[in-house]
Amino acid sequence: MQRRAVLGLGAAGLVAAGAGTYLALHHERQAAPAGAAAGPLSAEAAAFWNASFDTLDQKTYQPAVHLRGKPLLLNFWATWCAPCVKELPEINQFHDEFSAQGWQVLGLAVDAPTPVRGFLERIPLKFPVALAGFTGTDLSKTLGNAKGGLPFTVAFGTQGEPIWRKLGATNLEELRAMVRTTKA
């Protein structure tokens, strides 16, 4: 009887310790970096902000560290996607026009490093580009791209939540209108 009570207390202790560890880790993942708006994120937003991506120089790019707390235009693209290639110069122009207002831009290439390097040598972009690989399609679906098509663009407000989405090519006028009509 005493052994059963000790085992029961031990099991309860393990459950409590596990729950405490889970809550500590969960809270840590949800916490905003310094200077960013605090508060829990929706599951879709957390999927992006908790992700990390490779860069072309084989480093790790973490959006939560580099971008959180300011409005962000996130563009999923690929070198083999003609509408993506067509819209990137206009997204680059958006970056030039709106970075002074705090807007940031990140391109996530759903592609391999070699073609992305070649593309960026021909058409340099002024905003960061990271590699999402083909798993980027899953992330774009989590962010509202039910069809998994490209290009796909998401705007995030300062709180880290999506405020605008577009499947298919966008253009500078549409992006300007998005800034005017959304609350970043």
VENBEL-V909227 format. One record per helix or strand. SS is the DSSP state (H for helix, E for strand). FROM is the first residue (numbers start at 0). TO is the last residue. If there is no record, write none. Layout:
ss & from & to
SS & FROM & TO
SS & FROM & TO
This chain:
ss & from & to
H & 1 & 29
H & 42 & 48
E & 52 & 53
E & 59 & 60
H & 62 & 65
E & 71 & 76
H & 81 & 100
E & 103 & 108
H & 112 & 121
E & 127 & 130
H & 132 & 141
E & 151 & 155
E & 161 & 166
H & 171 & 180
